[in-house]
Amino acid sequence: MVDRSTVDKTVFDWKVSDATTTTNKNTSEEQFTFTARPELGRFPIRLNKEEWVDFIELTLADWLEQVQGAAETPSEIFHWKSGEAYAYRRTAYAKMAEILTHERPDRLKYIAKEMHADVYGTEGRETRHLVQLRTPPPSDAAKLALEALRSAGEDISLVFDPQPVTVRDEL
């Protein structure tokens, strides 16, 4: 339902100085906005800080449970060859682990990054240089929605396959 690229924007916009501390615990006022996937209407999905961190934690945990199995076979829908599932949103998942070490230090100070490293440590060498920044459109309706957004001037890549990591991707 959610346009993952809009989730990732909130993830990459986060800075260590944004972390909730004992002196700035009023997180109910801080808002994070994603949008629904284009083919579903791009309506806003608003979360407060606590909900956003919960969502990030769930998203990362869910992916860390799936990635090894997903990498075992190619996927036409996701444009993966065998092993390339690790490339999917690689930099966003690494940033999520960092966020959780700061936002949930009581439970996740070390474990989030350790789990991420352990799971990604199972990746073969041949795909470690790849990143897939955006989710490919999973349906014809999604493809048409992205075409419409491009025709309206939005800068949405036509390439969804995993690509070699560039300096820009690592930011």
Contacts in CASP RR format, 6 or more apart in sequence:
PFRMAT RR
TARGET T0000
AUTHOR 0000-0000-0000
METHOD contacts of the structure
MODEL  1
MVDRSTVDKTVFDWKVSDATTTTNKNTSEEQFTFTARPELGRFPIRLNKE
EWVDFIELTLADWLEQVQGAAETPSEIFHWKSGEAYAYRRTAYAKMAEIL
THERPDRLKYIAKEMHADVYGTEGRETRHLVQLRTPPPSDAAKLALEALR
SAGEDISLVFDPQPVTVRDEL
1 36 0 8 1.000
1 37 0 8 1.000
1 40 0 8 1.000
2 34 0 8 1.000
2 35 0 8 1.000
2 36 0 8 1.000
2 37 0 8 1.000
2 45 0 8 1.000
3 34 0 8 1.000
3 35 0 8 1.000
3 36 0 8 1.000
3 37 0 8 1.000
3 38 0 8 1.000
3 42 0 8 1.000
4 89 0 8 1.000
4 92 0 8 1.000
4 134 0 8 1.000
4 135 0 8 1.000
5 133 0 8 1.000
5 134 0 8 1.000
5 135 0 8 1.000
6 33 0 8 1.000
6 34 0 8 1.000
6 35 0 8 1.000
7 34 0 8 1.000
7 55 0 8 1.000
7 59 0 8 1.000
7 92 0 8 1.000
8 89 0 8 1.000
8 92 0 8 1.000
8 133 0 8 1.000
10 32 0 8 1.000
10 33 0 8 1.000
10 34 0 8 1.000
10 52 0 8 1.000
11 56 0 8 1.000
11 92 0 8 1.000
11 95 0 8 1.000
11 96 0 8 1.000
11 99 0 8 1.000
12 91 0 8 1.000
12 92 0 8 1.000
12 95 0 8 1.000
12 171 0 8 1.000
14 95 0 8 1.000
14 99 0 8 1.000
16 102 0 8 1.000
19 102 0 8 1.000
19 103 0 8 1.000
20 27 0 8 1.000
20 49 0 8 1.000
20 53 0 8 1.000
20 103 0 8 1.000
27 48 0 8 1.000
27 49 0 8 1.000
27 50 0 8 1.000
28 48 0 8 1.000
28 49 0 8 1.000
28 50 0 8 1.000
29 48 0 8 1.000
30 48 0 8 1.000
30 49 0 8 1.000
31 46 0 8 1.000
31 47 0 8 1.000
31 48 0 8 1.000
32 46 0 8 1.000
32 47 0 8 1.000
32 48 0 8 1.000
32 49 0 8 1.000
32 51 0 8 1.000
32 52 0 8 1.000
33 44 0 8 1.000
33 45 0 8 1.000
33 46 0 8 1.000
33 47 0 8 1.000
34 44 0 8 1.000
34 45 0 8 1.000
34 47 0 8 1.000
35 42 0 8 1.000
35 43 0 8 1.000
35 44 0 8 1.000
35 45 0 8 1.000
36 42 0 8 1.000
36 43 0 8 1.000
36 45 0 8 1.000
37 142 0 8 1.000
37 145 0 8 1.000
38 142 0 8 1.000
38 145 0 8 1.000
38 146 0 8 1.000
38 148 0 8 1.000
38 149 0 8 1.000
39 137 0 8 1.000
39 139 0 8 1.000
39 141 0 8 1.000
39 142 0 8 1.000
39 144 0 8 1.000
39 145 0 8 1.000
41 145 0 8 1.000
47 55 0 8 1.000
53 99 0 8 1.000
53 100 0 8 1.000
53 103 0 8 1.000
53 104 0 8 1.000
56 96 0 8 1.000
56 99 0 8 1.000
56 100 0 8 1.000
56 103 0 8 1.000
57 96 0 8 1.000
57 100 0 8 1.000
57 104 0 8 1.000
57 108 0 8 1.000
59 96 0 8 1.000
60 93 0 8 1.000
60 96 0 8 1.000
60 97 0 8 1.000
60 100 0 8 1.000
60 112 0 8 1.000
60 116 0 8 1.000
63 88 0 8 1.000
63 89 0 8 1.000
63 93 0 8 1.000
64 93 0 8 1.000
64 115 0 8 1.000
64 116 0 8 1.000
64 119 0 8 1.000
66 85 0 8 1.000
67 85 0 8 1.000
67 86 0 8 1.000
67 88 0 8 1.000
67 119 0 8 1.000
67 120 0 8 1.000
68 119 0 8 1.000
68 122 0 8 1.000
69 85 0 8 1.000
70 78 0 8 1.000
70 80 0 8 1.000
70 85 0 8 1.000
70 88 0 8 1.000
71 80 0 8 1.000
71 82 0 8 1.000
71 83 0 8 1.000
71 84 0 8 1.000
71 85 0 8 1.000
71 86 0 8 1.000
71 123 0 8 1.000
71 127 0 8 1.000
72 82 0 8 1.000
72 83 0 8 1.000
73 82 0 8 1.000
74 80 0 8 1.000
74 81 0 8 1.000
74 82 0 8 1.000
74 84 0 8 1.000
75 85 0 8 1.000
77 136 0 8 1.000
77 138 0 8 1.000
78 85 0 8 1.000
78 88 0 8 1.000
78 132 0 8 1.000
78 135 0 8 1.000
78 136 0 8 1.000
79 132 0 8 1.000
79 136 0 8 1.000
79 160 0 8 1.000
79 161 0 8 1.000
79 162 0 8 1.000
80 87 0 8 1.000
80 88 0 8 1.000
80 132 0 8 1.000
80 162 0 8 1.000
83 123 0 8 1.000
83 124 0 8 1.000
83 126 0 8 1.000
83 127 0 8 1.000
84 127 0 8 1.000
84 130 0 8 1.000
84 132 0 8 1.000
84 162 0 8 1.000
86 120 0 8 1.000
86 123 0 8 1.000
86 124 0 8 1.000
86 127 0 8 1.000
86 128 0 8 1.000
86 130 0 8 1.000
87 127 0 8 1.000
87 130 0 8 1.000
87 131 0 8 1.000
87 132 0 8 1.000
87 162 0 8 1.000
88 132 0 8 1.000
88 135 0 8 1.000
88 162 0 8 1.000
89 132 0 8 1.000
89 133 0 8 1.000
89 135 0 8 1.000
90 130 0 8 1.000
90 131 0 8 1.000
90 132 0 8 1.000
90 165 0 8 1.000
91 131 0 8 1.000
91 133 0 8 1.000
91 165 0 8 1.000
91 169 0 8 1.000
91 170 0 8 1.000
92 133 0 8 1.000
93 116 0 8 1.000
94 116 0 8 1.000
96 112 0 8 1.000
97 112 0 8 1.000
97 113 0 8 1.000
97 115 0 8 1.000
97 116 0 8 1.000
98 112 0 8 1.000
98 113 0 8 1.000
100 108 0 8 1.000
100 112 0 8 1.000
101 108 0 8 1.000
101 109 0 8 1.000
101 110 0 8 1.000
101 112 0 8 1.000
101 113 0 8 1.000
104 112 0 8 1.000
127 162 0 8 1.000
129 164 0 8 1.000
129 165 0 8 1.000
130 162 0 8 1.000
130 163 0 8 1.000
130 164 0 8 1.000
130 165 0 8 1.000
131 162 0 8 1.000
131 163 0 8 1.000
131 164 0 8 1.000
131 165 0 8 1.000
131 169 0 8 1.000
132 160 0 8 1.000
132 161 0 8 1.000
132 162 0 8 1.000
132 163 0 8 1.000
133 163 0 8 1.000
133 169 0 8 1.000
134 156 0 8 1.000
134 157 0 8 1.000
134 160 0 8 1.000
135 160 0 8 1.000
136 160 0 8 1.000
137 143 0 8 1.000
137 145 0 8 1.000
137 146 0 8 1.000
137 160 0 8 1.000
146 156 0 8 1.000
149 156 0 8 1.000
150 156 0 8 1.000
END
